[in-house]
Amino acid sequence: MPDGDKYHSKLSWHYQEAYRGICERKSDRSEIVWTLTKALLGNIKKNYGDQPVKYAKQLGAMLQGAIENSGNNSSVDWATLSKEIDRQVQQAKLKYYDKGLLLRAGKGILQEFRYHRRIDTSNLPEVIVRQLFVEIYKSNFEERIPLTSDRYAGLDRITIMECIEAINPDILAEIGKWAKKATLDEDVKNLRRSPRQKVKEIDLEENLL
């Protein structure tokens, strides 16, 4: 993409090409995923770095210990645990916006346990790191798509969001791989995308869903 090309006014430069690809619908699913994961990984490395991963890992270890030591789900003091998440995030030496994403990640996983949507406490540090990456993806790309009335290539917002929803499982699978390595390494510099799949050009009318 030439410098200055902007297809969505609310997206950072990382995501402009991925957004264009979704709107033009000229590439198959794997190519769109390849472009979007490149954008997300570049965003994580350049704008967030290692420190949020380290704090997410610490938060996960705290949650794992607290839930496991309670003996069972009904014995957990959820209000106290929520306040502890607040405290740890507030004390983290991170930028304000990064703290917000870390808080969303921690509180999101806490709610899954509280309302029995998650029961496995094993490897919660990795779970929180993964959720942190998910929050970065959502806040920098997915949640910004509806924030402009100008649609590149004339594609309506509903169709764009349906396309994004269709590729999300692939994006989340890649994020899961990054989270596993980032948790072990406590850094993001060695994170890589999965090998590129062979792509084909598709007809403009082909349904990406």
Secondary structure in CASP SS format (residue, H / E / C, confidence):
PFRMAT SS
TARGET T0000
AUTHOR 0000-0000-0000
METHOD secondary structure of the structure
MODEL  1
M C 1.00
P C 1.00
D C 1.00
G C 1.00
D C 1.00
K C 1.00
Y C 1.00
H C 1.00
S C 1.00
K C 1.00
L C 1.00
S C 1.00
W H 1.00
H H 1.00
Y H 1.00
Q H 1.00
E H 1.00
A H 1.00
Y H 1.00
R H 1.00
G H 1.00
I H 1.00
C H 1.00
E H 1.00
R C 1.00
K C 1.00
S E 1.00
D C 1.00
R H 1.00
S H 1.00
E H 1.00
I H 1.00
V H 1.00
W H 1.00
T H 1.00
L H 1.00
T H 1.00
K H 1.00
A H 1.00
L H 1.00
L H 1.00
G H 1.00
N H 1.00
I H 1.00
K H 1.00
K H 1.00
N H 1.00
Y C 1.00
G C 1.00
D C 1.00
Q H 1.00
P H 1.00
V H 1.00
K H 1.00
Y H 1.00
A H 1.00
K H 1.00
Q H 1.00
L H 1.00
G H 1.00
A H 1.00
M H 1.00
L H 1.00
Q H 1.00
G H 1.00
A H 1.00
I H 1.00
E H 1.00
N H 1.00
S H 1.00
G C 1.00
N C 1.00
N H 1.00
S H 1.00
S H 1.00
V C 1.00
D C 1.00
W H 1.00
A H 1.00
T H 1.00
L H 1.00
S H 1.00
K H 1.00
E H 1.00
I H 1.00
D H 1.00
R H 1.00
Q H 1.00
V H 1.00
Q H 1.00
Q H 1.00
A C 1.00
K C 1.00
L C 1.00
K C 1.00
Y H 1.00
Y H 1.00
D H 1.00
K H 1.00
G H 1.00
L H 1.00
L H 1.00
L H 1.00
R H 1.00
A H 1.00
G H 1.00
K H 1.00
G H 1.00
I H 1.00
L H 1.00
Q H 1.00
E H 1.00
F H 1.00
R H 1.00
Y C 1.00
H C 1.00
R C 1.00
R C 1.00
I C 1.00
D C 1.00
T C 1.00
S C 1.00
N C 1.00
L H 1.00
P H 1.00
E H 1.00
V H 1.00
I H 1.00
V H 1.00
R H 1.00
Q H 1.00
L H 1.00
F H 1.00
V H 1.00
E H 1.00
I H 1.00
Y H 1.00
K H 1.00
S H 1.00
N H 1.00
F C 1.00
E H 1.00
E H 1.00
R H 1.00
I H 1.00
P H 1.00
L H 1.00
T C 1.00
S C 1.00
D C 1.00
R C 1.00
Y H 1.00
A H 1.00
G H 1.00
L C 1.00
D C 1.00
R H 1.00
I H 1.00
T H 1.00
I H 1.00
M H 1.00
E H 1.00
C H 1.00
I H 1.00
E H 1.00
A H 1.00
I H 1.00
N H 1.00
P H 1.00
D H 1.00
I H 1.00
L H 1.00
A H 1.00
E H 1.00
I H 1.00
G H 1.00
K H 1.00
W H 1.00
A H 1.00
K H 1.00
K H 1.00
A H 1.00
T H 1.00
L H 1.00
D H 1.00
E C 1.00
D C 1.00
V C 1.00
K C 1.00
N C 1.00
L C 1.00
R C 1.00
R C 1.00
S C 1.00
P C 1.00
R C 1.00
Q C 1.00
K C 1.00
V C 1.00
K C 1.00
E E 1.00
I C 1.00
D C 1.00
L C 1.00
E C 1.00
E C 1.00
N C 1.00
L C 1.00
L C 1.00
END
